[in-house]
Amino acid sequence: PDHLYTMEVSKLPVQDWEAPFVLDSGYGVKINGEAVASFEIKSTDGGLWFGLSGVQTNDVISICGTFKNEKHAVKYVIEESKMVWNGSAWEKYVEYTTHEIGALKLSATPSGASCIYLSRVNGEKMPIDSWDYTFRFRQGSGTGLTLNGEALNTNDIKSPGGDLYIGLGTTAQEGDVLVIGGTFYSVDLAVEYIIADSTFIFENSAWISAFDKAKIAAKEELAAYKNEFSQEDYYEAEWASFDAIIAEGEANIDAAMTDEEVEAAV
């Protein structure tokens, strides 16, 4: 059940819980484009009360038509309105412009124990540059925003200056693991970001990405391999060739954009 309120006046004319409205013309109420066969509609507490059943997260409800009340000899003519259930509240339904973001890395902007700034791995700026509007996680679209496997509130995610700012709402502790992934959207901007899972670890009072840690480990693997050999056992040209191969591997690790590319570089 929920209430709808008109955008033009503070209260609707009829205030009577005992006198329901019935559909007179139009399609009435639909969920995800399918007509709702049975529902209640009453005009009380200043708004319209609907009795709905079976609504799931991300379901879209639409209402349109003329609804009449025999007792009060009143009709409400309602223009089409659409809303979506985000898992905890109804919000305006909008058609989103979608941006595929891929993985994220730590931004050059300093991150702290209570917030983190992320940027795109490919170096491009985030499409939106605004401190004014927040992004929310669309439930069921992926990992979301988690700290040590527990979901974090997503009420303080913004996209300023080419970065993605995340207010954690808590203070990170040594060893904390933050994961972000899925669809994040702004109703006001009608924009959504689809973000590949990206993992970050709080170590030595600073965030480091799991991807960067993988690169560090890969370089350490190359160094350990090189240290298995002694330059004294090789001609100068042979050792120079060996050095060049190791240097090429390190450069390829630096340039890698995925875990598979890191592995291939090693």
N, C-alpha and C positions, 0 to 999 in steps of 0.2 A: 504493500500500500504506500501511496505517496500523494503529496499535494502539488497542484500546479497553480501558479498565480499569474494573473494578467500583467502585462508589462505597461498597460496604459493607466490603470487606476489602482488604488491601494486595496480595495476589496470588491469582490463580485457582488451583484445586487441581491442574490438569494442566499439566505443563511438559514438552512433548514436541514438538519441531519436526517429527518424522517421522510423527506420527499426527494427520492432519487430522480435523476434525469435519464431519459432514454434517447437512443439515436433516432433522429427524424429523417436525416438525409446525409449523404457522404459516406465515407468508408469507416468512420468511427475511430477505432483504436487498432493499430497493428504492432506486432513485435517481429522485427527483422523482415518486414514486408508481408507477413502473414496475418490475416485478420484474427482478432481475438474474439472467440465465439461467445464468451461469457465474461462480463465485467460489471462492476458497479461504478456509478459516477454520482457523486453528491456534491452540493455546493454549501460549504460550511467553513467557518474560521477564515473567511475571506478568500478561500481558494477552492479549487476543484479536487475532490478526493477520489482516487481511483483504486479499486480493488483488483490487483493483478496477481497472477500465480505463475510460477515456473520461470521467472526472470533470472537469467544468468549473467555473469560478468561479460561486458562488451555487447550485450544485447541492445538493440536500438528500438525504442518505442516511438511511434508516430501517432498523432491525433489530428483529425480533420473532419469537419462536418457540422451539421446542425443538431443540437441536443435540446430536447424540449422537456418542460416540467409542467405536467397537467395541473397540479395543485395550485401553482403560482401563476399559471398562464404566461410562462416566460420561455423564451428560446435563447440559447447561446449559439451564435455562429462563430466557429473557431477555425481560423486559418491554420494551414498545416504547420505543426511544430514537431520537431524531432529532438529526442534526448537519448543519451547512452548511459547505461549503468556501468560505472568504472570499478565496481566491486565493493565500494563503500558509500557512494553517493551518485545522484543523477547529475549529469552535466550536459551542456549544449552539444548536440551532434554537429560536427563540421566535416567537410571534405579536406583531408590533409595533403599537403605537399610533402612527399617522402624523400629523405636523403639517406642513402646507404653510406654509413660512416666507416665500417670496417673496424680494425683494432685501434685502440687508443694507447698513447704513451704519456709519460709525465711531461708537462709543459715546462718551458724555461721560466715561466712565472713561478715564484716560490710557493710551494705547498707547505701546509702546516699540520700539526697533530689533530686539529679540529676541522680542517678543510683540505681539499685537494684540487689542483688544476690539471686538467688533462688536455691533450691535443691529438690530432690525427697522426698516425704513424707515417703516412705518406707526406707529411709536411704541409698539407693544405689546411687552410683555416676552416673552422666550423662555419656552416652557411649563415647562421644567425649571429648577430653582434648586438646583444642587448642585456642590460642588467635588470630590465623592468619586468620581464615575464619568466615564470618558472616552467620547468618541464616535469611531468609525472611519468612514472612507469606504467605501461599498459599491462595489466595483470594477464598472465598466461602467455606472454610473448617471449619469454626467455628467463634468464637468471634474475634480472632486476638489479638491485643494488644491495649487496650483502656484505656484512662484516663478520668474519669467522663463521660464515654459513647462516647467519641470522639476518633477516630482511631489515633494512634501514628505511626510515621515512624518506620519501622522495619529494618533500615539499620545498627543498632548497637546492634545486638544480637549475643553473642558469647557463647562458651561452654568451659570455661577453668577450670582446676582443679576439675572437678566433679560437677561444678555449672553451672547455666545458668545466664550469665551476661546480663543485659539490660540497655543500655544507653538511658535514657528517652528523651533526647534532650530538656528538660525543667526542671524547678525546682518545685518540689512538694510543694503544699501548704497544710495547716492544713485541714484535712477532705477529701483530694483527694482520689479517689477510682481507683485503677488499676486492670484491669482484663486481664488475658492472657489465651488463649485457642485456639485449632485448630492445624493445621499442619504447622510446621516451618521446612524449608529445606535449605540445603547448596548445591549449584550446584557443587562447587569445591570438596566437600567431598563425594558427592553422598549419603548423609544421610538425613533422615527426622525424626523429632520428632512429634508424635501425643500426644498433651498435653490436659488433661482434664481441663475445666475451673477452674481457681484458682483466688481468689479475695484478694486484699491487700488494707489496709487503712492507710493513713499517719496521725498519731496521736501523739501529744506531740513530734514532730520533729523526729519521727521514724516510720518505717513501721510495721504494725501488720497484720497478715493474718485474714481474716474473719473467717476461721476455728478455729484459736486460740481464737478469741473473742467468738466464740460459746462455746468452751471448758470452758473459764473463766465464761461465763454466766451459764453454766451447773453446775459448782462447786458452784457458788453463789446460785443457786437454791437448791442444796443439803444442803448448810449451812443454808439457810433461813428455810428450812423444819426442820432441826435439832433444830433450835432456837425456834421453836414452842413448844418444850417440855422442861421440867425442870428435871434435874437429880435427884432432891430431891424427885420426885414422883415415883422413880423406885428403885428396888433393884439393888445392885452393879452388879450382873451378867447380869441382864436385860439391864442395861445401857452399859455394856461392849459389849454385843451382838449388840446393836444399833450402838455403835461407830464402830464396825467391819463392819457393813453393809455400813455405810457412807464411811468408808475408802476404802472398796471394790469398791463402786461406783466411788470414785475419781480416783482410780487406773485404772478402766475400761475407764473412760473419757480420762485419759492420754494416754492409749493404743489405743484409737479409731482412725481409719483411714478415717472414713466417717461420715457425719452428722447423718446418720441412726444409726451408732454404738454409737455415743454420746447420742442420744435420748434413745437408748436401755439401755445404762449404767445408765442414770438417772432413 
